[in-house]
Amino acid sequence: MTPASSIMESDSPEEHIRSRIPGRPSPVPTKIAGDDGRVYEIDSIVDSRMVGDGEEFLVTWVGYPPTSSTWEPAPNLPRHLIQEFKEFSSSSRARRHVKPPPPDSD
């Protein structure tokens, strides 16, 4: 798989997919034109990292195994997908870092 070079928004409501993760929004699929001229469809954004002055996102692709996931710079991805990923990951992180209540003192 080659890095994405341009974004092609899917405008067909029929292409709306259900999320496989409970509680996660179901985004309209987005297709990306790769540097090789082929069209790839984003399955999900699963991670992020800072590289230099920019942010990259780990993208899984429809029809490809997880080993074919690629790190894509933010400008290559639709803003709404980045926003959904950040909202989901911050709410997920908040749930994981909830402190247990103090023990009852009897």
C-alpha positions in Angstrom: 0.0 0.0 0.0 1.3 3.4 -0.8 0.8 6.6 1.2 -2.4 8.6 0.4 -2.1 11.7 -1.8 -5.6 13.0 -2.2 -8.9 12.7 -0.4 -12.1 11.6 -2.2 -15.2 12.0 0.1 -17.9 9.4 -0.4 -21.1 11.1 -1.0 -23.4 8.1 -1.2 -25.5 7.5 2.0 -25.8 3.9 0.8 -22.1 3.5 1.5 -22.6 4.3 5.2 -21.2 1.5 7.3 -21.8 0.3 10.8 -19.0 0.5 13.3 -17.6 -2.8 14.6 -16.8 -1.0 17.9 -19.8 -0.5 20.3 -20.3 3.1 21.2 -18.1 4.4 18.4 -19.7 6.5 15.7 -20.2 5.0 12.2 -18.4 7.3 9.7 -19.3 7.5 6.1 -16.5 5.6 4.3 -13.8 7.8 2.8 -11.7 6.9 -0.2 -8.2 8.1 -0.8 -6.3 8.2 -4.0 -2.9 6.7 -3.5 0.3 7.8 -5.1 0.1 4.7 -7.3 -3.2 5.9 -8.8 -5.3 3.3 -7.0 -8.2 4.2 -4.7 -8.1 3.0 -1.1 -10.9 3.1 1.4 -10.2 4.0 5.0 -11.5 1.4 7.5 -10.5 3.3 10.6 -8.0 5.4 12.4 -6.5 3.4 15.2 -3.6 5.5 16.7 -1.8 8.8 16.4 1.7 10.1 17.0 3.6 13.3 16.7 6.4 13.4 14.1 8.4 16.6 13.9 5.9 19.5 13.8 3.0 17.4 12.6 0.7 14.6 13.6 0.3 11.3 11.9 -2.5 8.8 12.2 -2.3 5.0 11.9 -4.9 4.0 9.2 -6.4 0.6 8.6 -7.7 0.0 5.1 -10.8 -1.8 3.8 -9.8 -5.1 2.2 -6.3 -5.1 3.7 -4.9 -6.9 6.8 -3.8 -4.9 9.8 -0.2 -5.5 8.8 -0.9 -3.2 5.8 -1.9 -0.2 8.0 0.0 3.0 7.3 1.0 6.1 9.1 -0.6 9.0 7.3 0.0 12.8 7.8 -3.0 14.7 9.0 -3.3 16.7 5.7 -3.9 13.4 3.8 -7.0 12.6 5.9 -10.5 14.1 6.1 -10.8 16.4 9.1 -14.1 14.8 10.2 -12.3 11.4 10.6 -9.5 12.9 12.6 -12.0 14.7 14.8 -14.0 11.5 15.4 -10.9 9.6 16.3 -9.8 12.3 18.7 -13.2 12.5 20.4 -13.4 8.7 20.7 -9.9 8.3 22.0 -10.2 11.1 24.5 -13.5 9.7 25.9 -12.0 6.2 25.9 -8.9 7.4 27.7 -11.0 9.2 30.3 -12.9 6.0 31.0 -9.6 4.1 31.5 -8.2 6.6 33.9 -11.1 6.8 36.3 -9.9 6.5 39.9 -11.6 3.9 42.0 -13.6 5.2 44.9 -11.8 5.2 48.3 -12.5 2.2 50.5 -15.3 2.5 53.0 -14.2 3.2 56.5 -16.1 1.0 58.9 
